[in-house]
Amino acid sequence: MKDLVSIREISKENIESILSTAASFKAVLKRDIKKVPALRGKTVVNLFFEPSTRTKTSFELAEKRLSTDVLNFSVPTSSVVKGETLLDTVRTIESYGVDCIVIRHSSSGVPHFIAKNSHASVVNAGDGTNEHPTQALLDAFSILERKDTLDGLRIAIIGDVHHSRVAKSNIYLFSNYKSEIRLIGPPALIPEFKGYNVSYFNSIEEGIEGADVVMMLRIQSERMTKGFFPSTLEYANLWGLNRQRLKLAKKDAIVMHPGPLNRGVEITSDVADSGQSIILEQVTNGLAVRMAVMYLLGRDNEQ
């Protein structure tokens, strides 16, 4: 692999290699000295054109744990605001001898474009409403820790699937396994996924019944140009996850959310902070998974 821009473009074997490597790095992160020299001498640029807390922090920390030289690109203070094209920006950065570019962009397909026009490895940290590969990988890793398998699970994904790059990457990933994927939410926010093992529900009560994994999604109001539902109050009443609804899932069901949370809208605080929630575990596991991705790309590109 030169790049990681899409879950659809990597094999099941690649996915399992990343998850296995992540397990090794998680063990490293429990040591007193958490830094390893695996990518010493490599240079990584974090190119974020969209706001980010968890993903950007996670990538930067993962890179530093691997002993890379890290450059965080600041869009507001760059030549982008002077009219420089994206390709010229990338080529300028690449001319410094950069080995890897981690990019988040509001337009779908930008990481693919950069990967085709750059010698550096490219990692997609989220592109528009398209994909978020490392989030799906860390979600899979988190589920695997709790359930010991990714096969035979009933996975309920609830909310704004239409705008969610996280949901799409998860659908593509779990379609490699014998799992049942249930999409739940307002009809206008649930697109059709042809060729994937997906079922559709407008009722959260029906969709969540017997679920092993309940994955909540944020309502992405900033991407909405029209009314997909009447109000956030109605959304919370019809599709928000609360204690009563969670009881319809299996007793040992886990609750997930990619963040940031809209408490009281897609999920109540008592559920988000409950023993069934692994939301903070997802954040922790994101560091190990992104270390694994960076390490494997750096290793493969040396061969």
HUFEN-V601006 format. One record per residue. N is the residue number from 0. RES is the residue in three letters. SS is DSSP state (alpha for helix, beta for strand, coil for the rest). PHI is phi as a letter, one per 40 degrees, with the letter a starting at -180 (* if undefined). BURIAL is I if it has 16 or more other C-alpha atoms within 10 Angstrom, else O. Layout:
n=(N | N)
res=(RES | RES)
ss=(SS | SS)
phi=(PHI | PHI)
burial=(BURIAL | BURIAL)
This chain:
n=(0 | 1 | 2 | 3 | 4 | 5 | 6 | 7 | 8 | 9 | 10 | 11 | 12 | 13 | 14 | 15 | 16 | 17 | 18 | 19 | 20 | 21 | 22 | 23 | 24 | 25 | 26 | 27 | 28 | 29 | 30 | 31 | 32 | 33 | 34 | 35 | 36 | 37 | 38 | 39 | 40 | 41 | 42 | 43 | 44 | 45 | 46 | 47 | 48 | 49 | 50 | 51 | 52 | 53 | 54 | 55 | 56 | 57 | 58 | 59 | 60 | 61 | 62 | 63 | 64 | 65 | 66 | 67 | 68 | 69 | 70 | 71 | 72 | 73 | 74 | 75 | 76 | 77 | 78 | 79 | 80 | 81 | 82 | 83 | 84 | 85 | 86 | 87 | 88 | 89 | 90 | 91 | 92 | 93 | 94 | 95 | 96 | 97 | 98 | 99 | 100 | 101 | 102 | 103 | 104 | 105 | 106 | 107 | 108 | 109 | 110 | 111 | 112 | 113 | 114 | 115 | 116 | 117 | 118 | 119 | 120 | 121 | 122 | 123 | 124 | 125 | 126 | 127 | 128 | 129 | 130 | 131 | 132 | 133 | 134 | 135 | 136 | 137 | 138 | 139 | 140 | 141 | 142 | 143 | 144 | 145 | 146 | 147 | 148 | 149 | 150 | 151 | 152 | 153 | 154 | 155 | 156 | 157 | 158 | 159 | 160 | 161 | 162 | 163 | 164 | 165 | 166 | 167 | 168 | 169 | 170 | 171 | 172 | 173 | 174 | 175 | 176 | 177 | 178 | 179 | 180 | 181 | 182 | 183 | 184 | 185 | 186 | 187 | 188 | 189 | 190 | 191 | 192 | 193 | 194 | 195 | 196 | 197 | 198 | 199 | 200 | 201 | 202 | 203 | 204 | 205 | 206 | 207 | 208 | 209 | 210 | 211 | 212 | 213 | 214 | 215 | 216 | 217 | 218 | 219 | 220 | 221 | 222 | 223 | 224 | 225 | 226 | 227 | 228 | 229 | 230 | 231 | 232 | 233 | 234 | 235 | 236 | 237 | 238 | 239 | 240 | 241 | 242 | 243 | 244 | 245 | 246 | 247 | 248 | 249 | 250 | 251 | 252 | 253 | 254 | 255 | 256 | 257 | 258 | 259 | 260 | 261 | 262 | 263 | 264 | 265 | 266 | 267 | 268 | 269 | 270 | 271 | 272 | 273 | 274 | 275 | 276 | 277 | 278 | 279 | 280 | 281 | 282 | 283 | 284 | 285 | 286 | 287 | 288 | 289 | 290 | 291 | 292 | 293 | 294 | 295 | 296 | 297 | 298 | 299 | 300 | 301 | 302)
res=(MET | LYS | ASP | LEU | VAL | SER | ILE | ARG | GLU | ILE | SER | LYS | GLU | ASN | ILE | GLU | SER | ILE | LEU | SER | THR | ALA | ALA | SER | PHE | LYS | ALA | VAL | LEU | LYS | ARG | ASP | ILE | LYS | LYS | VAL | PRO | ALA | LEU | ARG | GLY | LYS | THR | VAL | VAL | ASN | LEU | PHE | PHE | GLU | PRO | SER | THR | ARG | THR | LYS | THR | SER | PHE | GLU | LEU | ALA | GLU | LYS | ARG | LEU | SER | THR | ASP | VAL | LEU | ASN | PHE | SER | VAL | PRO | THR | SER | SER | VAL | VAL | LYS | GLY | GLU | THR | LEU | LEU | ASP | THR | VAL | ARG | THR | ILE | GLU | SER | TYR | GLY | VAL | ASP | CYS | ILE | VAL | ILE | ARG | HIS | SER | SER | SER | GLY | VAL | PRO | HIS | PHE | ILE | ALA | LYS | ASN | SER | HIS | ALA | SER | VAL | VAL | ASN | ALA | GLY | ASP | GLY | THR | ASN | GLU | HIS | PRO | THR | GLN | ALA | LEU | LEU | ASP | ALA | PHE | SER | ILE | LEU | GLU | ARG | LYS | ASP | THR | LEU | ASP | GLY | LEU | ARG | ILE | ALA | ILE | ILE | GLY | ASP | VAL | HIS | HIS | SER | ARG | VAL | ALA | LYS | SER | ASN | ILE | TYR | LEU | PHE | SER | ASN | TYR | LYS | SER | GLU | ILE | ARG | LEU | ILE | GLY | PRO | PRO | ALA | LEU | ILE | PRO | GLU | PHE | LYS | GLY | TYR | ASN | VAL | SER | TYR | PHE | ASN | SER | ILE | GLU | GLU | GLY | ILE | GLU | GLY | ALA | ASP | VAL | VAL | MET | MET | LEU | ARG | ILE | GLN | SER | GLU | ARG | MET | THR | LYS | GLY | PHE | PHE | PRO | SER | THR | LEU | GLU | TYR | ALA | ASN | LEU | TRP | GLY | LEU | ASN | ARG | GLN | ARG | LEU | LYS | LEU | ALA | LYS | LYS | ASP | ALA | ILE | VAL | MET | HIS | PRO | GLY | PRO | LEU | ASN | ARG | GLY | VAL | GLU | ILE | THR | SER | ASP | VAL | ALA | ASP | SER | GLY | GLN | SER | ILE | ILE | LEU | GLU | GLN | VAL | THR | ASN | GLY | LEU | ALA | VAL | ARG | MET | ALA | VAL | MET | TYR | LEU | LEU | GLY | ARG | ASP | ASN | GLU | GLN)
ss=(coil | coil | coil | beta | coil | coil | alpha | alpha | alpha | coil | coil | alpha | alpha | alpha | alpha | alpha | alpha | alpha | alpha | alpha | alpha | alpha | alpha | alpha | alpha | alpha | alpha | alpha | alpha | coil | coil | coil | coil | coil | coil | coil | coil | coil | coil | coil | coil | coil | beta | beta | beta | beta | beta | beta | coil | coil | coil | coil | coil | alpha | alpha | alpha | alpha | alpha | alpha | alpha | alpha | alpha | alpha | alpha | alpha | coil | coil | coil | beta | beta | beta | beta | beta | coil | alpha | alpha | alpha | coil | alpha | alpha | alpha | alpha | coil | coil | coil | alpha | alpha | alpha | alpha | alpha | alpha | alpha | alpha | alpha | coil | coil | coil | coil | coil | beta | beta | beta | beta | beta | beta | coil | coil | coil | coil | alpha | alpha | alpha | alpha | alpha | alpha | alpha | coil | coil | coil | coil | beta | beta | beta | beta | beta | beta | beta | coil | coil | coil | beta | coil | alpha | alpha | alpha | alpha | alpha | alpha | alpha | alpha | alpha | alpha | alpha | alpha | alpha | alpha | alpha | coil | coil | coil | coil | coil | coil | beta | beta | beta | beta | beta | coil | coil | coil | coil | coil | coil | alpha | alpha | alpha | alpha | alpha | alpha | alpha | alpha | alpha | alpha | coil | coil | coil | coil | coil | beta | beta | beta | beta | beta | coil | coil | alpha | alpha | alpha | coil | coil | coil | coil | coil | coil | coil | coil | beta | beta | beta | beta | coil | coil | alpha | alpha | alpha | alpha | alpha | coil | coil | coil | coil | beta | beta | beta | beta | coil | coil | coil | coil | alpha | alpha | alpha | coil | coil | coil | coil | coil | coil | coil | coil | alpha | alpha | alpha | alpha | alpha | alpha | alpha | alpha | coil | beta | coil | alpha | alpha | alpha | alpha | coil | coil | coil | coil | coil | coil | coil | beta | beta | beta | beta | coil | coil | coil | coil | coil | beta | coil | coil | coil | beta | coil | alpha | alpha | alpha | alpha | coil | coil | coil | coil | beta | coil | alpha | alpha | alpha | alpha | alpha | alpha | alpha | alpha | alpha | alpha | alpha | alpha | alpha | alpha | alpha | alpha | alpha | alpha | alpha | alpha | alpha | alpha | coil | coil | coil)
phi=(* | c | b | b | b | a | c | c | c | b | c | c | c | c | d | c | c | c | c | c | c | c | c | c | c | c | c | c | c | c | c | c | b | c | c | b | c | d | b | c | g | c | b | b | b | c | b | b | c | b | c | a | b | c | c | c | c | c | c | c | c | c | c | c | c | c | g | c | c | b | b | c | c | b | c | c | b | b | c | d | c | c | h | c | c | c | c | c | c | c | c | c | c | c | c | c | g | c | c | a | b | b | b | b | a | c | c | c | g | c | c | c | c | c | d | c | b | a | c | c | c | b | b | c | c | h | b | f | b | c | a | a | d | c | c | c | c | c | c | c | c | c | c | c | c | c | b | g | a | b | c | g | c | b | b | c | b | b | h | c | c | d | c | c | c | c | c | c | c | c | c | c | c | c | c | c | b | c | b | c | b | b | b | b | i | c | d | c | b | b | c | c | b | c | g | b | c | b | b | b | b | c | b | c | c | c | c | c | d | g | c | c | b | b | b | c | b | c | c | c | d | c | b | c | b | a | c | c | a | d | a | c | c | c | d | c | c | c | b | c | c | b | d | c | c | c | c | c | c | c | c | b | c | b | b | b | a | c | g | c | c | b | c | g | b | c | a | c | c | c | c | c | b | c | c | c | c | b | c | c | c | d | c | c | c | c | c | c | c | c | c | c | c | c | c | c | c | c | c | c | c | c | c)
burial=(O | I | I | I | I | I | I | I | O | O | O | I | O | O | I | O | O | I | I | O | I | I | I | O | I | I | O | I | I | O | O | O | O | O | I | O | O | I | I | O | O | I | I | I | I | I | I | I | I | O | O | O | O | O | I | I | O | I | I | I | I | I | I | I | I | I | I | I | I | I | O | O | O | O | O | O | O | O | O | O | O | O | O | O | O | O | O | O | O | I | I | O | I | I | O | O | O | I | I | I | I | I | I | I | I | I | O | I | I | I | I | I | O | I | I | O | O | I | I | I | I | I | I | I | I | I | I | I | I | I | I | I | I | I | I | I | I | I | I | I | I | I | I | O | O | O | I | O | O | I | O | O | I | I | I | I | I | I | I | I | I | I | I | I | I | I | I | I | I | I | I | I | I | I | I | I | O | O | I | I | I | I | I | I | I | I | O | O | I | I | O | O | O | O | O | O | I | I | O | I | I | I | O | I | I | O | I | I | I | I | I | I | I | I | I | I | I | I | I | O | O | O | O | O | O | O | O | O | O | O | O | O | O | O | I | I | O | I | I | I | I | I | O | O | O | I | O | I | I | I | O | O | I | I | I | I | I | I | I | O | I | O | I | I | I | I | I | I | I | O | I | I | O | O | O | I | I | I | I | O | O | I | I | I | I | I | I | I | I | I | I | I | I | I | I | I | I | I | O | O | O | O | O)
